[in-house]
Amino acid sequence: ADSLFVAANKSYQQEKYMEALEAYQQIEQLELKSADLYFNMANIYYKTNQVAPAVFYYEKALKLAPNDKDIQFNLNFANRMILDNIEPLPKSLWQKFMDGIILRFTYETWAKIAVSLAFVFAILFLMYHFSYSTSKKRFYFVTSILSVIFVTTCLFFSYRNKHYVDNNIQAIIFSSSAEVKSAPTNSSEVYFELHEGTKVVILESLDNWKKIKIADGKMGWIDATTLKEI
């Protein structure tokens, strides 16, 4: 995988985009996940004006590296190529807190922070236990209690992050246009139409249909073949 990645990067620098993409895809087929891999693939799709794959792989990269400014910057450019102009609903205080704090890191990162703080607590508790000075005992006691609070908070953030990821299944429309219907049947009424690159949230699955929701709150059923889960 490493040698493939180096070769792909060299091809990319030489503007041999299809050759680079083929090598990146070989790495992806090994079921290895990497924000850099997805980011480079997205850049190729963006440069070759393939809207849906570009947005798709930028979103995949962002899930692995939510604080990467380069990914966010390029994703914003890719989103400008999308035909659908969807005005998102105002966010509640809890949604803002989720986006700004809990989703700032992945749930694995929050868990690692919690484990690190647990070690800090153990050290502080030992220092409290073996210290003879009253002032030092007070200091180690207070800091150990704070570390326990931080550990609990990080574990809560990790749990909420994992719960959000597992229950917030997102997808990208890959068809040039896709009809969103009132029911999971071909004969049902068409509510609205979406175009390639638009991000949706999957609420429910039924046979070859997906119930989706878009950023402005509209919902409906769409053919599963027209989208791809992130």
TIKOLTOR-661912 format. One record per residue (C-alpha): residue number from 1; residue in three letters; x negated, y, z. Coordinates in steps of 0.001 Angstrom, whole numbers. Example, Ala and Ser with C-alpha at 12.3 -4.5 7.8 and 13.67 -1.06 7.14 Angstrom:
<rs>
[r 1; ALA; [-12300; -4500; 7800]]
[r 2; SER; [-13670; -1060; 7140]]
</rs>
This chain:
<rs>
[r 1; ALA; [0; 0; 0]]
[r 2; ASP; [-2814; 2422; 841]]
[r 3; SER; [-4597; 1870; -2471]]
[r 4; LEU; [-1306; 2238; -4349]]
[r 5; PHE; [-602; 5482; -2518]]
[r 6; VAL; [-4026; 6906; -3338]]
[r 7; ALA; [-3643; 5914; -7010]]
[r 8; ALA; [-144; 7407; -7122]]
[r 9; ASN; [-1355; 10682; -5602]]
[r 10; LYS; [-4134; 10866; -8192]]
[r 11; SER; [-1629; 10329; -11013]]
[r 12; TYR; [622; 12986; -9499]]
[r 13; GLN; [-2231; 15517; -9375]]
[r 14; GLN; [-2911; 14771; -13046]]
[r 15; GLU; [790; 15435; -13765]]
[r 16; LYS; [1351; 11824; -14810]]
[r 17; TYR; [4633; 11856; -12940]]
[r 18; MET; [6220; 8666; -14265]]
[r 19; GLU; [3044; 6711; -13603]]
[r 20; ALA; [2892; 8099; -10066]]
[r 21; LEU; [6576; 7376; -9486]]
[r 22; GLU; [6147; 3760; -10548]]
[r 23; ALA; [3380; 3303; -7973]]
[r 24; TYR; [5449; 5010; -5250]]
[r 25; GLN; [8372; 2711; -6072]]
[r 26; GLN; [6119; -324; -5690]]
[r 27; ILE; [5250; 880; -2183]]
[r 28; GLU; [8941; 1418; -1422]]
[r 29; GLN; [9696; -2150; -2514]]
[r 30; LEU; [7337; -3347; 223]]
[r 31; GLU; [9957; -1918; 2646]]
[r 32; LEU; [7482; 549; 4121]]
[r 33; LYS; [8913; 3835; 5382]]
[r 34; SER; [6972; 7064; 5159]]
[r 35; ALA; [7972; 10714; 5068]]
[r 36; ASP; [5009; 11440; 2768]]
[r 37; LEU; [6084; 8679; 385]]
[r 38; TYR; [9673; 9917; 159]]
[r 39; PHE; [8530; 13540; -81]]
[r 40; ASN; [6235; 12815; -3027]]
[r 41; MET; [8938; 10807; -4799]]
[r 42; ALA; [11412; 13649; -4258]]
[r 43; ASN; [8928; 16149; -5708]]
[r 44; ILE; [8634; 14076; -8893]]
[r 45; TYR; [12398; 13837; -9267]]
[r 46; TYR; [12681; 17586; -8664]]
[r 47; LYS; [10018; 18391; -11270]]
[r 48; THR; [11800; 16144; -13797]]
[r 49; ASN; [15197; 17786; -13051]]
[r 50; GLN; [16807; 14694; -11517]]
[r 51; VAL; [19005; 16329; -8907]]
[r 52; ALA; [20527; 13397; -7025]]
[r 53; PRO; [17309; 11370; -6517]]
[r 54; ALA; [15435; 14537; -5513]]
[r 55; VAL; [17961; 15442; -2802]]
[r 56; PHE; [18231; 11787; -1761]]
[r 57; TYR; [14508; 11346; -1110]]
[r 58; TYR; [14078; 14779; 495]]
[r 59; GLU; [16854; 13796; 2917]]
[r 60; LYS; [15186; 10428; 3593]]
[r 61; ALA; [11887; 12185; 4272]]
[r 62; LEU; [13594; 14686; 6572]]
[r 63; LYS; [15107; 11874; 8658]]
[r 64; LEU; [11595; 10614; 9406]]
[r 65; ALA; [10067; 14074; 9879]]
[r 66; PRO; [12880; 16434; 10934]]
[r 67; ASN; [10501; 19307; 11775]]
[r 68; ASP; [8515; 19266; 8530]]
[r 69; LYS; [8898; 22746; 7046]]
[r 70; ASP; [7636; 21703; 3593]]
[r 71; ILE; [10388; 19091; 3279]]
[r 72; GLN; [13027; 21548; 4473]]
[r 73; PHE; [11759; 24223; 2078]]
[r 74; ASN; [11788; 21922; -955]]
[r 75; LEU; [15168; 20467; -4]]
[r 76; ASN; [16634; 23969; 7]]
[r 77; PHE; [15376; 24472; -3548]]
[r 78; ALA; [16757; 21106; -4658]]
[r 79; ASN; [20149; 21941; -3135]]
[r 80; ARG; [20330; 25025; -5363]]
[r 81; MET; [20531; 22698; -8370]]
[r 82; ILE; [23782; 21157; -7082]]
[r 83; LEU; [26956; 22271; -8864]]
[r 84; ASP; [29226; 21972; -5822]]
[r 85; ASN; [29299; 25117; -3696]]
[r 86; ILE; [30645; 23845; -368]]
[r 87; GLU; [31018; 26286; 2520]]
[r 88; PRO; [30294; 24370; 5755]]
[r 89; LEU; [32570; 24704; 8765]]
[r 90; PRO; [31313; 26813; 11702]]
[r 91; LYS; [29370; 24713; 14198]]
[r 92; SER; [30472; 24319; 17805]]
[r 93; LEU; [28054; 24975; 20682]]
[r 94; TRP; [27538; 21221; 21086]]
[r 95; GLN; [26744; 20806; 17358]]
[r 96; LYS; [24248; 23672; 17546]]
[r 97; PHE; [22653; 22050; 20601]]
[r 98; MET; [22506; 18710; 18770]]
[r 99; ASP; [20847; 20259; 15713]]
[r 100; GLY; [18523; 22563; 17626]]
[r 101; ILE; [17391; 20253; 20420]]
[r 102; ILE; [18488; 16601; 20279]]
[r 103; LEU; [17977; 16128; 16531]]
[r 104; ARG; [14771; 18150; 16534]]
[r 105; PHE; [12870; 14880; 17046]]
[r 106; THR; [13710; 11304; 16123]]
[r 107; TYR; [15093; 9029; 18831]]
[r 108; GLU; [11783; 7099; 18795]]
[r 109; THR; [9915; 10328; 19600]]
[r 110; TRP; [12266; 11154; 22491]]
[r 111; ALA; [11761; 7621; 23836]]
[r 112; LYS; [7969; 7985; 23648]]
[r 113; ILE; [8159; 11315; 25484]]
[r 114; ALA; [10262; 9633; 28201]]
[r 115; VAL; [7707; 6823; 28616]]
[r 116; SER; [4855; 9348; 28849]]
[r 117; LEU; [6718; 11320; 31498]]
[r 118; ALA; [7385; 8086; 33421]]
[r 119; PHE; [3606; 7556; 33638]]
[r 120; VAL; [3227; 11150; 34848]]
[r 121; PHE; [5826; 10466; 37528]]
[r 122; ALA; [3943; 7340; 38666]]
[r 123; ILE; [689; 9294; 38998]]
[r 124; LEU; [2355; 12177; 40840]]
[r 125; PHE; [4102; 9777; 43207]]
[r 126; LEU; [812; 8012; 44032]]
[r 127; MET; [-888; 11351; 44634]]
[r 128; TYR; [2002; 12345; 46904]]
[r 129; HIS; [1746; 9057; 48808]]
[r 130; PHE; [-2003; 9255; 49382]]
[r 131; SER; [-2264; 12997; 49989]]
[r 132; TYR; [-2747; 14239; 53563]]
[r 133; SER; [-2228; 17933; 52984]]
[r 134; THR; [1329; 19144; 53641]]
[r 135; SER; [1206; 21727; 50842]]
[r 136; LYS; [-110; 19147; 48366]]
[r 137; LYS; [2540; 16638; 49426]]
[r 138; ARG; [5207; 19256; 48833]]
[r 139; PHE; [3770; 20115; 45415]]
[r 140; TYR; [3504; 16463; 44275]]
[r 141; PHE; [6971; 15689; 45616]]
[r 142; VAL; [8597; 18571; 43716]]
[r 143; THR; [6715; 17843; 40462]]
[r 144; SER; [7503; 14113; 40668]]
[r 145; ILE; [11200; 14895; 41102]]
[r 146; LEU; [11024; 17227; 38091]]
[r 147; SER; [9328; 14523; 36037]]
[r 148; VAL; [12167; 12105; 36893]]
[r 149; ILE; [14684; 14703; 35726]]
[r 150; PHE; [12747; 15178; 32472]]
[r 151; VAL; [12522; 11405; 31944]]
[r 152; THR; [16282; 11065; 32383]]
[r 153; THR; [16918; 13999; 30045]]
[r 154; CYS; [14654; 12572; 27316]]
[r 155; LEU; [16309; 9165; 27606]]
[r 156; PHE; [19709; 10831; 27253]]
[r 157; PHE; [18487; 12752; 24180]]
[r 158; SER; [17102; 9533; 22704]]
[r 159; TYR; [20411; 7733; 23273]]
[r 160; ARG; [22513; 10554; 21801]]
[r 161; ASN; [20147; 10818; 18819]]
[r 162; LYS; [20354; 7064; 18138]]
[r 163; HIS; [24140; 7125; 18548]]
[r 164; TYR; [24388; 10038; 16094]]
[r 165; VAL; [22150; 8337; 13521]]
[r 166; ASP; [24069; 5046; 13759]]
[r 167; ASN; [27498; 6685; 13513]]
[r 168; ASN; [26741; 9509; 11102]]
[r 169; ILE; [26158; 7610; 7861]]
[r 170; GLN; [25261; 10078; 5130]]
[r 171; ALA; [25117; 9534; 1387]]
[r 172; ILE; [24305; 11411; -1813]]
[r 173; ILE; [26544; 11483; -4880]]
[r 174; PHE; [24623; 9965; -7799]]
[r 175; SER; [27268; 10138; -10534]]
[r 176; SER; [27379; 13261; -12695]]
[r 177; SER; [30956; 13676; -11419]]
[r 178; ALA; [33041; 11639; -8977]]
[r 179; GLU; [36739; 11890; -8151]]
[r 180; VAL; [37756; 11950; -4504]]
[r 181; LYS; [41207; 10413; -4101]]
[r 182; SER; [43974; 10326; -1527]]
[r 183; ALA; [43834; 6520; -1158]]
[r 184; PRO; [41434; 3675; -2041]]
[r 185; THR; [43142; 2869; -5362]]
[r 186; ASN; [42495; 3938; -8931]]
[r 187; SER; [46080; 5141; -9364]]
[r 188; SER; [46091; 7441; -6310]]
[r 189; GLU; [46115; 11233; -6481]]
[r 190; VAL; [42823; 13049; -7066]]
[r 191; TYR; [42115; 15531; -4264]]
[r 192; PHE; [38945; 17096; -5628]]
[r 193; GLU; [35793; 16309; -7587]]
[r 194; LEU; [32149; 16138; -6513]]
[r 195; HIS; [28959; 16238; -8556]]
[r 196; GLU; [25508; 14706; -8325]]
[r 197; GLY; [23331; 15717; -5401]]
[r 198; THR; [26156; 16589; -3000]]
[r 199; LYS; [25750; 15147; 489]]
[r 200; VAL; [28716; 13445; 2147]]
[r 201; VAL; [29385; 11594; 5395]]
[r 202; ILE; [30831; 8089; 5139]]
[r 203; LEU; [33676; 7573; 7601]]
[r 204; GLU; [35037; 4190; 6527]]
[r 205; SER; [34540; 1404; 3995]]
[r 206; LEU; [37209; -684; 2272]]
[r 207; ASP; [36354; -3107; -523]]
[r 208; ASN; [34636; -1000; -3183]]
[r 209; TRP; [35770; 2301; -1699]]
[r 210; LYS; [34305; 4735; 829]]
[r 211; LYS; [36206; 7274; 2859]]
[r 212; ILE; [34030; 10373; 2896]]
[r 213; LYS; [33945; 13819; 4455]]
[r 214; ILE; [32153; 16881; 3101]]
[r 215; ALA; [30731; 19892; 4942]]
[r 216; ASP; [33911; 21987; 4685]]
[r 217; GLY; [35991; 19266; 6387]]
[r 218; LYS; [37726; 17850; 3308]]
[r 219; MET; [38146; 14076; 3256]]
[r 220; GLY; [39132; 11428; 748]]
[r 221; TRP; [38297; 8092; -850]]
[r 222; ILE; [35586; 7634; -3455]]
[r 223; ASP; [34274; 4758; -5522]]
[r 224; ALA; [31291; 3253; -3665]]
[r 225; THR; [29283; 2952; -6890]]
[r 226; THR; [29159; 6749; -7272]]
[r 227; LEU; [27035; 7344; -4172]]
[r 228; LYS; [23979; 6034; -2356]]
[r 229; GLU; [23515; 5893; 1414]]
[r 230; ILE; [20513; 7795; 2766]]
</rs>
